[in-house]
Amino acid sequence: MAKKITFVLFIGVFFVLNVHANMVSFFVIESGLPLEGLKNQHSQQWENAFFDVFFDAGYIVCNAPMLRIDSKPKMSIERFVQDEMDEARQGGADYLIVAQLDFSDGSMTPREISLVLFRVTPCRLIHERKVMGKTYKSEKEEVDDLRNIVKGLVPRINET
């Protein structure tokens, strides 16, 4: 009996030590909002949706501070987020997801959302998707919709 318990403990430790979870880093960019304004609730909902969905899917999650800029970047998103990509790599992240929320026309809800998924090492673009912004009847409806959108990124990571 003691041999069986020892064997089971040994196998259990062996499997636990070989478990590897990918780390996903998130970077939310707000464009078109006043630079001095308060945090936007829709941007926070996006960030929360990333954390909830990827944590529930078994990933280690982290984020970079939100960035607010005057307008959409003129350069490619890869070049624009290069510093964040380097920081994610140094922090041990395997993937970086950039959500660029465009609040054009002075709206407090995003008009267009660009979601870009990168593999950090080696650096390469895996998936890009644009989503049109919506007006929601309730916060719960918004949270559910954002989580469904973000859930669409999880299989993209599992493919690589």
C-alpha positions as CSV (number, residue, x, y, z in Angstrom):
1,M,0.0,0.0,0.0
2,A,2.8,2.4,0.8
3,K,4.4,1.8,-2.6
4,K,1.1,2.7,-4.3
5,I,0.8,5.9,-2.4
6,T,4.4,6.8,-3.1
7,F,4.0,6.1,-6.8
8,V,0.8,8.2,-7.0
9,L,2.5,11.1,-5.2
10,F,5.5,10.8,-7.5
11,I,3.4,10.8,-10.6
12,G,1.3,13.7,-9.3
13,V,4.4,15.9,-8.6
14,F,5.8,15.0,-12.0
15,F,2.7,16.1,-13.8
16,V,2.3,19.3,-11.7
17,L,5.9,20.3,-12.4
18,N,5.5,19.9,-16.1
19,V,2.3,22.0,-16.4
20,H,2.8,25.1,-18.5
21,A,0.4,27.9,-18.9
22,N,0.7,30.5,-21.5
23,M,0.9,34.2,-20.4
24,V,-1.3,36.7,-22.3
25,S,-0.8,40.4,-21.9
26,F,-3.4,43.0,-22.9
27,F,-3.0,46.6,-24.1
28,V,-6.0,48.8,-24.5
29,I,-5.6,52.0,-26.5
30,E,-8.2,54.7,-26.5
31,S,-8.2,57.2,-29.4
32,G,-10.4,60.3,-29.8
33,L,-11.1,61.0,-26.2
34,P,-9.8,64.1,-24.3
35,L,-6.3,63.4,-22.9
36,E,-7.2,64.8,-19.5
37,G,-10.5,62.9,-19.1
38,L,-11.4,60.2,-16.6
39,K,-11.2,56.5,-17.3
40,N,-13.9,55.5,-19.8
41,Q,-16.3,52.8,-18.5
42,H,-16.4,51.0,-21.9
43,S,-12.6,50.8,-22.0
44,Q,-12.6,49.3,-18.5
45,Q,-15.3,46.8,-19.6
46,W,-13.1,45.7,-22.5
47,E,-10.1,45.2,-20.1
48,N,-12.3,43.3,-17.7
49,A,-13.6,41.0,-20.4
50,F,-10.0,40.1,-21.4
51,F,-9.1,39.3,-17.9
52,D,-12.3,37.3,-17.2
53,V,-12.2,35.2,-20.4
54,F,-8.5,34.4,-20.6
55,F,-8.3,33.7,-16.8
56,D,-11.3,31.3,-17.1
57,A,-9.6,29.6,-20.1
58,G,-6.5,28.8,-17.9
59,Y,-4.1,31.5,-19.1
60,I,-1.9,33.7,-16.9
61,V,-3.0,37.2,-17.6
62,C,-1.5,40.7,-17.2
63,N,-2.0,44.1,-18.7
64,A,-0.2,47.2,-19.7
65,P,-1.7,50.6,-18.5
66,M,-4.3,52.0,-20.9
67,L,-3.0,54.5,-23.4
68,R,-5.1,57.5,-24.5
69,I,-4.1,59.2,-27.8
70,D,-5.7,62.0,-29.8
71,S,-6.4,60.0,-32.9
72,K,-5.8,56.6,-34.5
73,P,-2.1,56.0,-35.1
74,K,-1.0,56.7,-38.7
75,M,1.6,53.9,-38.6
76,S,0.9,50.2,-38.5
77,I,-0.2,48.8,-35.2
78,E,2.8,46.6,-35.1
79,R,5.2,49.6,-35.1
80,F,3.0,51.6,-32.8
81,V,3.0,48.9,-30.1
82,Q,6.6,47.8,-30.4
83,D,7.6,49.1,-27.0
84,E,4.7,47.2,-25.4
85,M,5.7,44.1,-27.3
86,D,9.2,44.4,-25.9
87,E,7.9,44.9,-22.4
88,A,5.6,41.9,-22.7
89,R,8.5,39.8,-23.9
90,Q,10.7,40.9,-21.0
91,G,7.8,40.1,-18.6
92,G,7.5,36.6,-19.9
93,A,4.3,37.0,-21.9
94,D,3.8,34.6,-24.8
95,Y,1.0,36.7,-26.5
96,L,0.0,40.3,-26.7
97,I,-3.5,41.4,-27.5
98,V,-4.1,45.0,-28.5
99,A,-7.5,46.5,-28.4
100,Q,-7.7,49.9,-30.1
101,L,-11.0,51.6,-29.2
102,D,-11.8,54.5,-31.5
103,F,-14.0,57.1,-29.9
104,S,-14.2,59.4,-32.9
105,D,-16.8,62.2,-33.1
106,G,-16.7,63.0,-29.4
107,S,-18.7,59.9,-28.5
108,M,-18.3,58.3,-25.1
109,T,-18.8,54.8,-26.7
110,P,-16.3,53.4,-29.1
111,R,-17.3,53.6,-32.8
112,E,-14.8,50.9,-34.0
113,I,-12.7,48.4,-32.1
114,S,-9.6,46.8,-33.6
115,L,-8.4,43.6,-31.9
116,V,-5.0,42.4,-32.8
117,L,-3.3,39.3,-31.5
118,F,0.4,38.9,-31.6
119,R,2.8,36.0,-30.7
120,V,5.5,37.7,-28.8
121,T,8.4,35.3,-29.5
122,P,9.0,35.1,-32.4
123,C,7.1,38.4,-33.0
124,R,4.3,37.8,-35.5
125,L,0.8,38.8,-36.1
126,I,-1.6,35.9,-35.6
127,H,-5.1,37.5,-36.0
128,E,-6.7,40.8,-36.6
129,R,-10.4,41.7,-36.3
130,K,-12.5,44.9,-36.5
131,V,-15.7,45.2,-34.5
132,M,-18.2,48.0,-34.8
133,G,-19.2,49.6,-31.5
134,K,-22.7,49.2,-30.2
135,T,-25.1,50.9,-27.8
136,Y,-26.2,48.5,-25.1
137,K,-29.4,48.6,-23.1
138,S,-27.7,47.5,-19.9
139,E,-24.3,46.9,-18.4
140,K,-24.9,43.2,-18.2
141,E,-25.7,43.1,-22.0
142,E,-22.5,44.9,-22.7
143,V,-20.4,42.6,-20.5
144,D,-21.9,39.5,-22.1
145,D,-21.3,40.8,-25.6
146,L,-17.7,41.8,-24.9
147,R,-17.0,38.4,-23.4
148,N,-18.4,36.6,-26.4
149,I,-16.2,38.8,-28.7
150,V,-13.1,38.1,-26.6
151,K,-13.9,34.4,-26.4
152,G,-13.4,34.3,-30.2
153,L,-9.7,35.1,-29.6
154,V,-9.0,32.1,-27.3
155,P,-9.1,29.5,-30.2
156,R,-6.7,31.6,-32.2
157,I,-4.1,31.2,-29.4
158,N,-4.7,27.4,-29.2
159,E,-4.1,27.1,-33.0
160,T,-0.5,28.4,-32.7
